Amino acid sequence: MPNPLSPLSPALAILASEGRVLPATGQAIVDMASTDPDEIYDRLITDTSLVEGIWESRRSLYQPVTPVSRSERHLFRYFLDGSVRTYFIGTILEHERSSPLQIAQIGAAGVHREGNGRLRVVTIRHKTLLLLDKSSLSDQLWNGLTEAVRQVPNCILRATSDDDLFGKGVQEKRSRGAHKANWAMREEEIALVRDDLAYRPSDHWLVSDGSLGNEYVDWPGAPLIGVAKSFQRDLQFKIGSGPRGQTLNLYQLLSSLEEGHRTAVFPRWAGEAREGKIVFWYVRIRPQRGLDYPLMGVVKIEMPNPNREAVESDLVDLISGAVCAERSVTPHGRDSRWHAHLYAISIAERVIKDQFYSQEVIKAAIRWPEMQDTII
């Protein structure tokens, strides 16, 4: 098998010639974001932790839903997921300054489910990232590296010192790199939806894994929802007003949510002019019995609502029932979020992960020479 990272040889040669390389012990160490990136993303795209009011035609806090199978109504036709793997491969020293060097594999995949239930891949994006702290490197080194990476197809150089939505508040350099890679993966997902999957038949819904970013506030394309397995936990819900009004935290709200039921629809707050342009609700797809805490077995569903009007409850029931019917997969032991997996989303995730090189391949591909004669 030829070395899959050989196109990066010129870039690593610049790093070795312009600075001193301290290779990672074992050559490649997996770097994870310090906190669940999906939960962080969900918190960052919401401007407040207080949710007020119900945003649908019915006013009940909980509503039973009936699973809607594909044979009854084939609502969801397209499914999207992304994935990322980040490795720490060394430290670059330049005079008195230093920067961790990380490499990441990112990608997103979209699958289509045909009328007979067969899933096929319709679009896939896969890129390699080099991640360094630009503020700790000279312009000469950075400019040379930029030019070298520009010659490598599907490779991106990212400065971990630059702020983005994921990097806010993260100080440790390697953690910033892992979060930066997650943000780049999120960008690939959004681009895939916008460029490859936006113009579908109006009755062919798309299910995207994770919360919907503010890019979907005025979504003009075919209908879609985001289904999040991990989500913001510090929300407070103000229900009603006057003596009968109550405020519930998320755990209180979901502890009373039974299997096959959904909550009311709530508006997501993203600035006054955007309130209600994305709405969300929770659905319990697995019973609490045998699970560790109330949030397990629950997914958060988000949907664009550009007109900001109350959503029709019958539509929410239909979407929720179709989501319940997608829960078949149970990758217990393989994924800590097995309790909230949807089958077709798990297939899209597997498609993109199959494009990634294993940690063993990455380790074998990166060989820092002892005398800085860097050859991959």
One Martini backbone bead per residue (centre of mass of N, CA, C, O) as a GRO file, in nm:
protein
  376
    1MET     BB    1   0.093   0.037   0.026
    2PRO     BB    2   0.078   0.349  -0.017
    3ASN     BB    3   0.146   0.648   0.107
    4PRO     BB    4  -0.113   0.867   0.201
    5LEU     BB    5   0.100   1.121   0.304
    6SER     BB    6   0.304   1.206   0.075
    7PRO     BB    7   0.190   1.497  -0.014
    8LEU     BB    8   0.312   1.625   0.271
    9SER     BB    9   0.622   1.644   0.250
   10PRO     BB   10   0.676   1.951   0.194
   11ALA     BB   11   0.546   2.056   0.454
   12LEU     BB   12   0.729   1.896   0.656
   13ALA     BB   13   0.995   2.009   0.551
   14ILE     BB   14   0.945   2.300   0.643
   15LEU     BB   15   0.915   2.242   0.944
   16ALA     BB   16   1.207   2.114   0.970
   17SER     BB   17   1.375   2.363   0.852
   18GLU     BB   18   1.240   2.611   1.026
   19GLY     BB   19   1.226   2.396   1.253
   20ARG     BB   20   1.171   2.202   1.539
   21VAL     BB   21   1.112   1.853   1.596
   22LEU     BB   22   0.876   1.697   1.824
   23PRO     BB   23   0.777   1.399   1.847
   24ALA     BB   24   0.541   1.191   1.907
   25THR     BB   25   0.469   0.949   2.102
   26GLY     BB   26   0.399   0.707   1.863
   27GLN     BB   27   0.340   0.959   1.635
   28ALA     BB   28   0.013   0.917   1.716
   29ILE     BB   29  -0.240   1.105   1.885
   30VAL     BB   30  -0.541   1.116   2.002
   31ASP     BB   31  -0.767   1.395   1.973
   32MET     BB   32  -1.000   1.539   2.191
   33ALA     BB   33  -1.252   1.702   2.281
   34SER     BB   34  -1.315   1.809   2.603
   35THR     BB   35  -1.607   1.842   2.490
   36ASP     BB   36  -1.891   1.791   2.359
   37PRO     BB   37  -1.936   1.941   2.055
   38ASP     BB   38  -2.247   1.932   2.029
   39GLU     BB   39  -2.308   2.075   2.295
   40ILE     BB   40  -2.150   2.330   2.236
   41TYR     BB   41  -2.296   2.414   1.976
   42ASP     BB   42  -2.580   2.438   2.099
   43ARG     BB   43  -2.500   2.669   2.293
   44LEU     BB   44  -2.375   2.883   2.086
   45ILE     BB   45  -2.651   2.917   1.901
   46THR     BB   46  -2.757   3.025   2.179
   47ASP     BB   47  -2.836   3.329   2.357
   48THR     BB   48  -3.002   3.150   2.572
   49SER     BB   49  -3.135   2.963   2.869
   50LEU     BB   50  -3.424   3.089   2.807
   51VAL     BB   51  -3.745   2.948   2.749
   52GLU     BB   52  -4.039   3.090   2.588
   53GLY     BB   53  -4.289   2.916   2.521
   54ILE     BB   54  -4.514   2.800   2.269
   55TRP     BB   55  -4.471   2.686   1.901
   56GLU     BB   56  -4.786   2.586   1.865
   57SER     BB   57  -5.114   2.501   1.824
   58ARG     BB   58  -5.067   2.345   2.063
   59ARG     BB   59  -5.040   2.341   2.449
   60SER     BB   60  -4.909   2.088   2.525
   61LEU     BB   61  -4.627   1.948   2.677
   62TYR     BB   62  -4.739   1.659   2.599
   63GLN     BB   63  -4.710   1.403   2.327
   64PRO     BB   64  -4.828   1.155   2.157
   65VAL     BB   65  -4.679   0.914   1.929
   66THR     BB   66  -4.678   0.759   1.609
   67PRO     BB   67  -4.525   0.546   1.433
   68VAL     BB   68  -4.377   0.606   1.101
   69SER     BB   69  -4.349   0.420   0.846
   70ARG     BB   70  -4.243   0.371   0.528
   71SER     BB   71  -4.510   0.225   0.433
   72GLU     BB   72  -4.690   0.469   0.503
   73ARG     BB   73  -4.453   0.710   0.508
   74HIS     BB   74  -4.196   0.853   0.308
   75LEU     BB   75  -4.029   1.109   0.440
   76PHE     BB   76  -3.736   1.008   0.470
   77ARG     BB   77  -3.455   1.022   0.223
   78TYR     BB   78  -3.227   1.193   0.369
   79PHE     BB   79  -2.881   1.161   0.500
   80LEU     BB   80  -2.662   1.323   0.748
   81ASP     BB   81  -2.301   1.305   0.814
   82GLY     BB   82  -2.022   1.353   1.034
   83SER     BB   83  -1.654   1.341   1.073
   84VAL     BB   84  -1.370   1.309   1.315
   85ARG     BB   85  -1.000   1.301   1.325
   86THR     BB   86  -0.746   1.362   1.573
   87TYR     BB   87  -0.385   1.428   1.568
   88PHE     BB   88  -0.089   1.410   1.747
   89ILE     BB   89   0.257   1.456   1.596
   90GLY     BB   90   0.377   1.730   1.733
   91THR     BB   91   0.642   1.976   1.788
   92ILE     BB   92   0.708   2.315   1.712
   93LEU     BB   93   1.021   2.479   1.702
   94GLU     BB   94   1.082   2.850   1.734
   95HIS     BB   95   1.289   2.923   1.921
   96GLU     BB   96   1.081   3.027   2.193
   97ARG     BB   97   0.865   2.881   2.029
   98SER     BB   98   0.543   2.692   2.015
   99SER     BB   99   0.368   2.413   1.837
  100PRO     BB  100   0.128   2.217   1.777
  101LEU     BB  101   0.084   1.920   1.573
  102GLN     BB  102  -0.197   1.853   1.363
  103ILE     BB  103  -0.408   1.590   1.237
  104ALA     BB  104  -0.701   1.571   1.017
  105GLN     BB  105  -1.006   1.396   0.962
  106ILE     BB  106  -1.264   1.492   0.737
  107GLY     BB  107  -1.633   1.454   0.697
  108ALA     BB  108  -1.913   1.394   0.463
  109ALA     BB  109  -2.241   1.228   0.430
  110GLY     BB  110  -2.484   1.122   0.181
  111VAL     BB  111  -2.800   0.956   0.189
  112HIS     BB  112  -3.030   0.745   0.004
  113ARG     BB  113  -3.371   0.643   0.017
  114GLU     BB  114  -3.547   0.425  -0.129
  115GLY     BB  115  -3.851   0.281  -0.175
  116ASN     BB  116  -3.722  -0.015  -0.077
  117GLY     BB  117  -3.485   0.092   0.149
  118ARG     BB  118  -3.239   0.149   0.000
  119LEU     BB  119  -2.905   0.248   0.046
  120ARG     BB  120  -2.728   0.538  -0.092
  121VAL     BB  121  -2.466   0.708  -0.208
  122VAL     BB  122  -2.448   1.067  -0.312
  123THR     BB  123  -2.238   1.206  -0.102
  124ILE     BB  124  -1.886   1.313  -0.053
  125ARG     BB  125  -1.650   1.436   0.200
  126HIS     BB  126  -1.279   1.463   0.206
  127LYS     BB  127  -1.032   1.577   0.448
  128THR     BB  128  -0.722   1.742   0.531
  129LEU     BB  129  -0.563   1.859   0.831
  130LEU     BB  130  -0.362   2.131   0.938
  131LEU     BB  131  -0.256   2.215   1.282
  132LEU     BB  132  -0.171   2.547   1.401
  133ASP     BB  133  -0.007   2.806   1.581
  134LYS     BB  134   0.039   3.100   1.431
  135SER     BB  135   0.130   3.291   1.677
  136SER     BB  136   0.402   3.082   1.714
  137LEU     BB  137   0.488   3.177   1.422
  138SER     BB  138   0.639   3.260   1.152
  139ASP     BB  139   0.582   3.396   0.848
  140GLN     BB  140   0.776   3.219   0.689
  141LEU     BB  141   0.665   2.947   0.773
  142TRP     BB  142   0.363   2.990   0.709
  143ASN     BB  143   0.392   3.066   0.405
  144GLY     BB  144   0.533   2.805   0.318
  145LEU     BB  145   0.307   2.616   0.413
  146THR     BB  146   0.077   2.730   0.247
  147GLU     BB  147   0.202   2.666  -0.031
  148ALA     BB  148   0.233   2.358   0.008
  149VAL     BB  149  -0.071   2.290   0.070
  150ARG     BB  150  -0.193   2.403  -0.199
  151GLN     BB  151  -0.078   2.137  -0.363
  152VAL     BB  152  -0.288   1.971  -0.193
  153PRO     BB  153  -0.540   1.778  -0.218
  154ASN     BB  154  -0.770   1.809   0.026
  155CYS     BB  155  -0.606   2.040   0.186
  156ILE     BB  156  -0.581   2.207   0.513
  157LEU     BB  157  -0.493   2.510   0.669
  158ARG     BB  158  -0.502   2.574   1.027
  159ALA     BB  159  -0.556   2.819   1.274
  160THR     BB  160  -0.589   2.786   1.619
  161SER     BB  161  -0.579   3.103   1.695
  162ASP     BB  162  -0.838   3.125   1.559
  163ASP     BB  163  -1.156   3.224   1.583
  164ASP     BB  164  -1.454   3.044   1.664
  165LEU     BB  165  -1.726   2.889   1.772
  166PHE     BB  166  -1.561   2.651   1.913
  167GLY     BB  167  -1.302   2.821   2.041
  168LYS     BB  168  -1.447   2.950   2.259
  169GLY     BB  169  -1.274   2.936   2.569
  170VAL     BB  170  -1.026   2.785   2.447
  171GLN     BB  171  -0.682   2.752   2.544
  172GLU     BB  172  -0.574   2.492   2.480
  173LYS     BB  173  -0.413   2.403   2.198
  174ARG     BB  174  -0.511   2.111   2.143
  175SER     BB  175  -0.810   2.165   2.192
  176ARG     BB  176  -0.839   2.373   1.967
  177GLY     BB  177  -0.777   2.175   1.739
  178ALA     BB  178  -1.017   1.983   1.783
  179HIS     BB  179  -1.233   2.206   1.749
  180LYS     BB  180  -1.148   2.301   1.468
  181ALA     BB  181  -1.213   2.033   1.330
  182ASN     BB  182  -1.514   2.034   1.397
  183TRP     BB  183  -1.577   2.294   1.242
  184ALA     BB  184  -1.487   2.192   0.964
  185MET     BB  185  -1.694   1.965   0.952
  186ARG     BB  186  -1.941   2.149   0.968
  187GLU     BB  187  -1.882   2.297   0.700
  188GLU     BB  188  -1.913   2.045   0.522
  189GLU     BB  189  -2.207   1.991   0.584
  190ILE     BB  190  -2.324   2.259   0.487
  191ALA     BB  191  -2.213   2.242   0.195
  192LEU     BB  192  -2.359   1.981   0.121
  193VAL     BB  193  -2.645   2.086   0.155
  194ARG     BB  194  -2.623   2.341  -0.028
  195ASP     BB  195  -2.493   2.193  -0.299
  196ASP     BB  196  -2.623   1.875  -0.302
  197LEU     BB  197  -2.925   1.885  -0.114
  198ALA     BB  198  -3.126   2.132  -0.162
  199TYR     BB  199  -3.254   2.011  -0.445
  200ARG     BB  200  -3.544   1.868  -0.372
  201PRO     BB  201  -3.809   1.726  -0.325
  202SER     BB  202  -4.058   1.846  -0.113
  203ASP     BB  203  -4.106   1.529   0.005
  204HIS     BB  204  -3.781   1.512   0.065
  205TRP     BB  205  -3.644   1.461   0.347
  206LEU     BB  206  -3.393   1.581   0.572
  207VAL     BB  207  -3.141   1.431   0.788
  208SER     BB  208  -2.947   1.587   1.033
  209ASP     BB  209  -2.680   1.568   1.226
  210GLY     BB  210  -2.768   1.770   1.461
  211SER     BB  211  -2.761   2.086   1.494
  212LEU     BB  212  -2.877   2.388   1.375
  213GLY     BB  213  -2.757   2.644   1.237
  214ASN     BB  214  -2.783   2.980   1.136
  215GLU     BB  215  -2.788   2.896   0.829
  216TYR     BB  216  -3.116   2.804   0.873
  217VAL     BB  217  -3.302   3.050   0.928
  218ASP     BB  218  -3.342   3.107   0.588
  219TRP     BB  219  -3.436   2.847   0.449
  220PRO     BB  220  -3.486   2.767   0.087
  221GLY     BB  221  -3.511   2.476   0.080
  222ALA     BB  222  -3.573   2.182   0.139
  223PRO     BB  223  -3.678   1.991   0.375
  224LEU     BB  224  -3.563   1.987   0.728
  225ILE     BB  225  -3.370   1.825   0.990
  226GLY     BB  226  -3.241   1.811   1.321
  227VAL     BB  227  -3.059   1.546   1.505
  228ALA     BB  228  -2.982   1.533   1.849
  229LYS     BB  229  -2.789   1.353   2.091
  230SER     BB  230  -2.657   1.625   2.177
  231PHE     BB  231  -2.718   1.883   2.432
  232GLN     BB  232  -2.824   2.133   2.598
  233ARG     BB  233  -2.857   2.142   2.974
  234ASP     BB  234  -2.920   2.463   3.083
  235LEU     BB  235  -3.214   2.483   3.037
  236GLN     BB  236  -3.504   2.695   3.056
  237PHE     BB  237  -3.869   2.659   3.106
  238LYS     BB  238  -4.132   2.880   3.030
  239ILE     BB  239  -4.463   2.803   3.141
  240GLY     BB  240  -4.656   3.027   3.123
  241SER     BB  241  -4.867   3.237   3.336
  242GLY     BB  242  -4.884   3.327   3.634
  243PRO     BB  243  -4.988   3.108   3.876
  244ARG     BB  244  -4.955   2.864   3.649
  245GLY     BB  245  -4.680   2.907   3.611
  246GLN     BB  246  -4.362   2.757   3.494
  247THR     BB  247  -4.025   2.633   3.574
  248LEU     BB  248  -3.804   2.428   3.381
  249ASN     BB  249  -3.576   2.206   3.354
  250LEU     BB  250  -3.456   1.967   3.153
  251TYR     BB  251  -3.481   1.730   3.353
  252GLN     BB  252  -3.776   1.778   3.424
  253LEU     BB  253  -3.892   1.757   3.142
  254LEU     BB  254  -3.766   1.458   3.069
  255SER     BB  255  -3.860   1.279   3.315
  256SER     BB  256  -4.177   1.299   3.193
  257LEU     BB  257  -4.088   1.154   2.932
  258GLU     BB  258  -4.219   0.928   2.734
  259GLU     BB  259  -4.236   0.680   2.542
  260GLY     BB  260  -4.355   0.807   2.244
  261HIS     BB  261  -4.292   1.109   2.313
  262ARG     BB  262  -4.344   1.462   2.318
  263THR     BB  263  -4.287   1.776   2.319
  264ALA     BB  264  -4.312   2.075   2.288
  265VAL     BB  265  -4.272   2.360   2.105
  266PHE     BB  266  -3.978   2.566   2.062
  267PRO     BB  267  -3.797   2.853   2.063
  268ARG     BB  268  -3.516   2.975   1.918
  269TRP     BB  269  -3.266   3.187   2.036
  270ALA     BB  270  -3.116   3.456   1.797
  271GLY     BB  271  -3.234   3.700   1.852
  272GLU     BB  272  -3.508   3.886   1.809
  273ALA     BB  273  -3.534   3.847   1.487
  274ARG     BB  274  -3.502   3.505   1.532
  275GLU     BB  275  -3.733   3.417   1.680
  276GLY     BB  276  -3.860   3.109   1.558
  277LYS     BB  277  -3.683   3.024   1.295
  278ILE     BB  278  -3.616   2.804   1.509
  279VAL     BB  279  -3.728   2.490   1.612
  280PHE     BB  280  -3.800   2.277   1.909
  281TRP     BB  281  -3.778   1.928   2.026
  282TYR     BB  282  -3.864   1.631   2.213
  283VAL     BB  283  -3.780   1.271   2.190
  284ARG     BB  284  -3.870   0.952   2.300
  285ILE     BB  285  -3.718   0.639   2.179
  286ARG     BB  286  -3.657   0.538   2.476
  287PRO     BB  287  -3.664   0.398   2.761
  288GLN     BB  288  -3.562   0.461   3.088
  289ARG     BB  289  -3.528   0.183   3.136
  290GLY     BB  290  -3.183   0.113   3.199
  291LEU     BB  291  -3.097   0.398   3.217
  292ASP     BB  292  -2.896   0.650   3.364
  293TYR     BB  293  -3.062   0.906   3.245
  294PRO     BB  294  -3.305   1.122   3.122
  295LEU     BB  295  -3.141   1.193   2.842
  296MET     BB  296  -3.167   0.921   2.765
  297GLY     BB  297  -3.344   0.840   2.470
  298VAL     BB  298  -3.307   1.137   2.355
  299VAL     BB  299  -3.412   1.375   2.111
  300LYS     BB  300  -3.334   1.660   1.918
  301ILE     BB  301  -3.549   1.870   1.728
  302GLU     BB  302  -3.493   2.061   1.431
  303MET     BB  303  -3.655   2.351   1.256
  304PRO     BB  304  -3.729   2.543   1.017
  305ASN     BB  305  -3.904   2.890   1.059
  306PRO     BB  306  -3.919   3.163   0.872
  307ASN     BB  307  -4.218   3.287   0.962
  308ARG     BB  308  -4.262   3.249   1.290
  309GLU     BB  309  -4.486   3.060   1.316
  310ALA     BB  310  -4.688   2.845   1.427
  311VAL     BB  311  -4.677   2.515   1.443
  312GLU     BB  312  -4.803   2.236   1.323
  313SER     BB  313  -4.882   1.965   1.513
  314ASP     BB  314  -4.917   1.745   1.294
  315LEU     BB  315  -4.631   1.773   1.180
  316VAL     BB  316  -4.481   1.705   1.441
  317ASP     BB  317  -4.602   1.423   1.471
  318LEU     BB  318  -4.492   1.309   1.207
  319ILE     BB  319  -4.191   1.353   1.257
  320SER     BB  320  -4.176   1.200   1.528
  321GLY     BB  321  -4.279   0.926   1.419
  322ALA     BB  322  -4.049   0.890   1.209
  323VAL     BB  323  -3.818   0.891   1.413
  324CYS     BB  324  -3.907   0.645   1.583
  325ALA     BB  325  -3.880   0.448   1.323
  326GLU     BB  326  -3.539   0.496   1.317
  327ARG     BB  327  -3.422   0.328   1.591
  328SER     BB  328  -3.310   0.035   1.536
  329VAL     BB  329  -3.039   0.093   1.608
  330THR     BB  330  -2.781  -0.079   1.843
  331PRO     BB  331  -2.456   0.027   1.926
  332HIS     BB  332  -2.369  -0.137   2.171
  333GLY     BB  333  -2.035  -0.045   2.279
  334ARG     BB  334  -1.954   0.153   2.020
  335ASP     BB  335  -2.148   0.384   2.147
  336SER     BB  336  -2.244   0.614   2.389
  337ARG     BB  337  -2.507   0.699   2.183
  338TRP     BB  338  -2.698   0.451   2.119
  339HIS     BB  339  -2.985   0.556   2.241
  340ALA     BB  340  -2.989   0.792   1.979
  341HIS     BB  341  -2.993   0.629   1.731
  342LEU     BB  342  -3.010   0.625   1.377
  343TYR     BB  343  -2.985   0.424   1.122
  344ALA     BB  344  -2.914   0.608   0.870
  345ILE     BB  345  -2.706   0.779   1.021
  346SER     BB  346  -2.511   0.544   1.085
  347ILE     BB  347  -2.446   0.494   0.788
  348ALA     BB  348  -2.322   0.769   0.721
  349GLU     BB  349  -2.098   0.744   0.932
  350ARG     BB  350  -1.967   0.489   0.812
  351VAL     BB  351  -1.895   0.601   0.538
  352ILE     BB  352  -1.688   0.817   0.638
  353LYS     BB  353  -1.509   0.631   0.818
  354ASP     BB  354  -1.416   0.451   0.572
  355GLN     BB  355  -1.223   0.696   0.466
  356PHE     BB  356  -1.044   0.648   0.699
  357TYR     BB  357  -0.758   0.627   0.856
  358SER     BB  358  -0.596   0.465   1.071
  359GLN     BB  359  -0.388   0.491   1.334
  360GLU     BB  360  -0.179   0.294   1.217
  361VAL     BB  361  -0.140   0.439   0.947
  362ILE     BB  362  -0.054   0.710   1.058
  363LYS     BB  363   0.193   0.611   1.210
  364ALA     BB  364   0.336   0.484   0.956
  365ALA     BB  365   0.338   0.759   0.779
  366ILE     BB  366   0.491   0.895   1.027
  367ARG     BB  367   0.845   0.994   0.987
  368TRP     BB  368   1.062   1.127   1.195
  369PRO     BB  369   1.365   1.227   1.161
  370GLU     BB  370   1.644   1.279   1.349
  371MET     BB  371   1.777   1.513   1.127
  372GLN     BB  372   1.531   1.662   0.970
  373ASP     BB  373   1.483   1.454   0.728
  374THR     BB  374   1.187   1.490   0.590
  375ILE     BB  375   1.008   1.184   0.528
  376ILE     BB  376   0.712   1.008   0.410
   0.00000   0.00000   0.00000
